[in-house]
Amino acid sequence: MAESVPVRCPVCRRDHQFTATAYPCPCGEPVAPPLDPGGAPEEVTDRAWSADWVTVPCRACARADDWPRPELGCPCGAVLRIPLRGPGQGAPPVAAPSVRPAHIPLPATAPTPRPAFRPMAIRTARDAVTATALYLRWLGFREIRRATWPVPSGVGLAAEGLFAVVEPTVRVTSVRDVECLWLTALSESVTCVYVTLAGYGDGARERADSLGVPLFVVDLAGVPQPANGAGEELVVGGA
């Protein structure tokens, strides 16, 4: 059961009940930051990327990953950072590491045969977006359109149950790009996909693996190739 604590806004003194969001560990267990019921919330006035994330170990496999730091939006307009328990403050013990692998590949045979993908050559940034839309349609997504959700870089595409980002330039995709895509998809309860021409920077693939984000790299011939296990699974299973 998700942990819940009372929170009083330090600005307007309004009382709230905050429930921690659980995130999926690659081992399959839910992971949630440990809330401190005795701590005082702080109003967020300045944003720093490092301060917006917190490292939380999984109780089942002991894997430690970075997850969004809990925040609460008060109706008065204040954004409150929820206090967390520190080491030795009653946090639940971490179990011994599990021998279960973090990623179990699916069989290499697609359940429903699809016709061969027919790519289009990429000469411009618009071509890269169009080629990606064609590929997503080939995977089984329908009604692909420009997304209204903001993205730090690239072009957002949306379909029923999907949010995809295409980076059509020579910019290398970063860890932050992957995390922003995943957070937006999580808030909208949709699948997410990242497609890039220039590849992924240090740590980006590892972060995508831990979050289960399918990654693809598209060449100038317009043929996207999966860049991680989640991408391979999407190709095998389709939408």
C-alpha positions in Angstrom: 0.0 0.0 0.0 1.3 3.5 -0.9 2.6 5.5 2.0 0.6 8.6 2.9 1.5 11.5 5.2 -0.2 14.8 6.4 1.2 17.9 4.9 0.6 21.5 5.9 1.4 24.3 3.5 3.8 26.8 5.1 2.4 29.6 3.0 -1.4 29.4 3.5 -1.5 26.8 6.4 -3.9 24.5 4.4 -3.8 20.8 5.4 -3.4 18.1 2.8 -2.9 14.4 2.7 -0.1 13.3 0.4 0.3 9.8 -1.0 3.7 8.8 -2.4 3.8 7.8 -6.1 5.3 4.3 -6.7 7.5 3.8 -9.7 8.4 0.5 -11.4 11.8 -1.0 -10.6 13.2 -3.2 -13.5 12.8 -6.2 -11.2 9.0 -5.6 -11.2 8.6 -4.3 -7.6 7.1 -0.8 -7.0 9.5 1.7 -5.5 8.5 4.9 -3.7 10.5 7.5 -1.9 10.3 7.1 1.9 8.1 10.0 3.3 8.9 11.6 6.6 5.6 12.2 8.5 7.5 14.3 11.1 9.3 16.6 8.6 8.2 20.0 7.4 7.6 20.6 3.7 9.5 23.3 1.9 8.2 25.7 -0.7 10.0 25.3 -4.0 11.2 28.7 -5.2 14.2 27.7 -7.3 14.6 24.7 -9.6 17.8 22.6 -9.8 17.7 19.4 -11.8 19.8 17.6 -9.2 17.4 18.6 -6.4 14.3 17.4 -8.3 15.5 13.7 -8.1 16.2 11.4 -5.2 18.0 8.0 -5.1 15.8 5.3 -3.7 16.8 1.6 -3.3 14.4 -1.1 -4.2 13.4 -3.2 -1.2 13.3 -6.4 -3.3 16.5 -6.3 -5.3 18.5 -3.5 -3.7 18.9 -1.7 -7.0 19.2 2.1 -6.4 17.8 4.4 -9.1 16.9 8.1 -9.3 13.2 8.9 -9.1 11.3 12.3 -9.0 11.4 13.9 -5.6 7.8 14.1 -4.2 6.1 17.4 -4.6 2.6 18.7 -3.9 0.9 21.7 -5.6 -1.2 23.7 -3.1 -4.3 25.6 -4.3 -2.7 28.8 -3.0 -0.1 28.4 -5.8 2.8 27.1 -3.7 4.7 24.0 -4.8 5.8 22.0 -1.8 8.7 19.6 -1.6 7.7 16.7 0.6 10.3 15.8 3.3 11.9 12.3 3.1 13.3 10.0 5.7 17.1 9.8 5.7 19.3 6.8 6.4 18.6 5.4 9.8 15.3 7.2 10.2 13.1 4.1 10.1 13.4 3.4 6.5 12.4 -0.1 5.5 15.3 -2.6 5.3 16.7 -3.5 1.9 16.5 -7.1 1.0 19.4 -9.1 -0.5 19.8 -8.7 -4.2 17.6 -10.9 -6.3 19.0 -13.3 -8.9 16.1 -12.4 -11.3 17.4 -10.6 -14.3 16.3 -7.0 -14.9 15.3 -7.7 -18.5 13.9 -10.9 -19.9 13.9 -10.7 -23.7 10.8 -11.9 -25.5 10.9 -14.6 -28.2 12.3 -13.4 -31.5 9.2 -14.3 -33.4 6.5 -11.7 -33.8 3.0 -13.0 -32.9 1.4 -11.4 -35.9 3.5 -11.1 -39.1 3.7 -7.6 -40.6 4.7 -6.6 -44.1 8.2 -5.3 -44.5 8.6 -1.7 -43.5 9.0 0.7 -46.5 11.3 3.5 -45.4 11.7 7.0 -46.9 15.1 8.6 -47.3 15.9 11.4 -44.8 17.2 14.7 -46.2 15.7 17.2 -43.9 14.4 17.4 -40.3 10.9 17.1 -41.5 11.8 13.9 -43.4 13.1 12.4 -40.1 9.7 13.2 -38.4 7.8 11.8 -41.3 9.9 8.6 -41.4 9.3 8.1 -37.7 5.6 8.6 -38.1 5.6 6.0 -40.8 7.5 3.6 -38.7 5.2 4.1 -35.7 2.2 3.4 -37.9 4.0 0.2 -39.1 4.4 -0.8 -35.5 0.6 -0.6 -35.1 0.0 2.9 -33.7 -2.9 4.8 -35.3 -3.9 8.5 -35.8 -0.4 9.8 -35.4 -0.2 13.6 -35.0 1.9 16.3 -33.5 1.8 16.2 -29.8 0.7 19.1 -27.7 2.9 18.1 -24.7 6.1 20.2 -24.4 9.5 18.5 -25.0 13.0 19.8 -24.1 14.2 19.1 -27.6 13.0 17.6 -30.8 9.5 17.0 -32.1 6.7 15.3 -30.1 4.4 12.9 -31.8 1.2 11.5 -30.3 -1.1 8.6 -31.1 -3.7 6.6 -29.1 -1.8 5.4 -26.1 1.6 6.8 -27.3 3.9 9.7 -26.8 7.0 9.7 -29.0 9.9 12.2 -29.3 11.9 12.5 -32.5 15.3 14.3 -32.4 15.8 15.1 -36.1 19.1 17.0 -35.6 22.7 16.0 -34.8 22.1 16.6 -31.1 22.9 13.6 -29.0 20.0 12.6 -26.7 20.8 13.0 -23.0 19.6 11.3 -19.8 17.4 14.3 -19.1 15.7 14.0 -22.5 14.8 10.4 -21.7 13.6 11.2 -18.2 11.4 14.1 -19.4 9.8 11.8 -22.0 9.2 9.1 -19.4 7.7 11.6 -16.9 5.3 13.0 -19.5 4.2 9.6 -20.6 3.7 8.5 -17.0 1.5 11.5 -16.2 -0.6 10.8 -19.3 -0.6 7.0 -18.8 0.7 6.2 -22.3 3.6 4.3 -23.8 6.6 6.4 -24.8 9.3 6.0 -27.5 12.4 8.0 -28.3 13.8 8.2 -31.8 17.0 10.0 -32.7 19.5 10.4 -35.6 22.6 11.1 -33.6 22.4 8.4 -30.9 22.4 8.6 -27.1 24.8 10.2 -24.7 26.5 8.7 -21.6 24.0 7.0 -19.4 21.0 7.7 -21.6 20.6 4.0 -22.7 21.1 2.8 -19.1 18.5 5.2 -17.8 16.0 4.2 -20.5 16.6 0.5 -19.7 15.8 1.2 -16.0 12.6 3.1 -17.0 11.6 0.7 -19.7 11.7 3.4 -22.4 12.1 2.0 -26.0 14.9 3.7 -27.9 15.5 3.8 -31.6 18.2 5.2 -33.9 17.1 6.1 -37.4 19.6 6.3 -40.3 19.5 8.5 -43.4 17.8 5.7 -45.3 14.9 6.2 -42.9 15.1 2.8 -41.2 14.8 3.0 -37.4 16.7 0.4 -35.5 16.0 -0.5 -31.8 18.8 0.7 -29.5 17.8 -1.2 -26.4 15.8 -4.2 -25.1 12.6 -2.3 -24.8 12.9 -1.2 -28.4 13.4 -4.8 -29.5 10.3 -5.9 -27.6 8.2 -3.2 -29.2 9.3 -4.3 -32.6 8.5 -7.9 -31.8 5.1 -7.3 -30.1 4.0 -4.1 -31.9 1.6 -1.6 -30.5 
